[in-house]
Amino acid sequence: MTITEFCGKHHACAEGLDWALATGEPDMAALWNRADIKPEWAIWIATREGVLTDRDARLFACLCADRAVALAASRYDAAWDAALVALAASRYAAGTASRDAALAASRYASLAAASAASVASAASAACDKDWDAAWDASRDAALDAQADYLRKNFTLNFAE
């Protein structure tokens, strides 16, 4: 099946269609074998109706479910680690605030409290940023693994 026919039949996104046509490949089978295909596009292609056999589609769905469970477990572990870091930062901030308040007397107490809140807020933001980066990296690794698994273990059918 040509790229134009396949993408039209399955309503490909404009970005994917533009990329696919720009490759100059003559058909979907040639496009599928390209090393520079985005993992999410490879997965999209393979999961269109009729591309995988019903059995292979079910096997791939099971693989994705298994990986999702593992990813959820990793996310839980990361959340727990982030919570521990945030708790440690909060304890440090509270300790700093009370020490600063005692040393600075009453007129500097509000400044110390603001400083502690700022430290806690910065620690929390850092945890959120680390969390987002870890989640994105996990998602990207999962997509890469799924696309690689499709390429190595399944024969795709691009017949009409």
C-alpha positions in Angstrom: 0.0 0.0 0.0 1.3 3.4 -0.8 2.0 5.9 2.0 -0.7 8.2 0.8 -3.3 5.5 0.6 -2.4 4.1 4.1 -2.2 7.5 5.8 -5.5 8.6 4.1 -7.3 5.4 5.1 -6.2 5.7 8.7 -6.4 9.5 9.1 -2.7 10.1 9.9 -1.8 13.4 11.5 -0.4 16.1 9.2 3.0 16.0 10.8 3.3 12.3 10.3 2.0 12.4 6.8 4.4 15.2 5.8 7.4 13.3 7.3 6.3 10.0 5.6 6.0 11.7 2.2 9.2 13.6 2.6 11.2 10.4 3.0 10.7 9.5 -0.6 9.9 5.9 0.3 7.7 4.1 -2.3 5.4 2.3 0.2 4.5 1.6 3.8 6.8 -1.5 4.0 9.8 0.6 3.1 8.7 3.4 5.4 8.3 0.9 8.3 12.0 -0.2 7.9 13.4 3.2 8.3 15.6 3.8 11.4 14.5 7.4 11.8 10.8 6.7 12.3 9.6 8.1 15.6 8.6 5.3 18.1 5.1 6.6 18.6 4.6 6.7 14.8 5.9 3.1 14.5 3.4 2.1 17.2 0.6 4.0 15.5 1.3 2.3 12.2 1.5 -1.2 13.6 -1.7 -0.8 15.5 -3.9 0.3 12.6 -6.6 -2.2 11.8 -5.4 -5.1 9.6 -1.6 -4.4 10.0 -1.1 -7.0 12.7 -2.9 -10.3 12.9 -5.5 -10.4 15.7 -3.2 -12.7 17.6 -0.2 -10.4 17.3 -2.3 -7.4 18.2 -3.4 -9.2 21.4 0.2 -10.1 22.2 1.4 -6.6 21.7 -1.5 -5.3 23.8 -0.4 -7.7 26.6 3.2 -6.5 26.3 2.0 -2.8 26.6 -0.1 -3.7 29.6 2.8 -5.4 31.3 5.0 -2.4 30.6 2.4 0.0 31.9 2.2 -1.9 35.2 6.0 -1.8 35.5 5.9 1.9 34.6 3.2 2.6 37.2 5.3 0.8 39.8 8.3 2.9 38.8 6.2 6.0 39.1 5.1 5.0 42.5 8.7 4.5 43.6 9.7 7.8 42.1 6.8 9.5 43.9 7.9 8.0 47.2 11.5 9.1 46.6 10.3 12.6 45.8 8.1 12.7 48.9 11.1 11.7 51.0 13.2 14.4 49.5 10.5 17.0 50.0 10.1 15.9 53.6 13.8 16.2 54.2 13.8 19.7 52.6 10.8 20.7 54.7 12.5 19.5 57.9 15.6 21.4 56.9 13.6 24.5 56.1 11.7 24.3 59.4 15.0 23.9 61.3 16.6 26.8 59.5 13.5 28.9 60.1 13.4 28.3 63.9 17.2 28.8 64.3 17.1 32.0 62.3 14.1 33.2 64.2 15.7 32.6 67.5 18.9 34.3 66.4 17.4 37.3 64.7 14.8 38.0 67.4 11.3 39.2 66.6 11.9 41.8 63.9 13.7 39.2 61.7 11.4 36.3 62.4 9.1 37.0 59.5 12.2 37.3 57.2 13.4 33.9 58.4 10.0 32.3 57.9 9.8 33.7 54.4 13.3 32.3 53.7 12.3 28.9 55.0 9.2 28.9 52.9 11.3 29.9 49.9 13.7 27.0 50.5 10.8 24.6 50.9 9.1 25.9 47.8 12.3 25.6 45.8 12.9 22.1 47.0 9.3 21.2 46.1 9.7 22.7 42.6 13.0 20.8 42.1 11.2 17.6 43.1 8.4 18.4 40.6 10.9 19.1 37.9 12.9 15.9 38.6 9.6 14.0 38.7 8.5 15.3 35.3 11.9 14.6 33.8 11.9 11.1 35.2 8.4 10.5 33.9 9.2 11.8 30.4 12.4 9.6 30.3 10.4 6.6 31.4 7.7 7.2 28.8 10.3 7.7 26.0 12.1 4.5 27.0 8.8 2.6 27.0 7.9 3.8 23.6 11.3 3.0 22.2 11.1 -0.5 23.7 7.6 -1.1 22.3 8.5 0.1 18.8 11.7 -2.0 18.9 9.7 -5.1 20.0 7.3 -4.6 17.2 10.1 -4.4 14.6 11.8 -7.5 15.9 8.9 -9.8 16.7 6.1 -9.1 14.3 5.5 -9.2 10.6 3.3 -6.3 9.5 0.8 -6.5 6.6 0.4 -3.4 4.5 -1.8 -5.0 1.9 -5.1 -3.3 1.2 
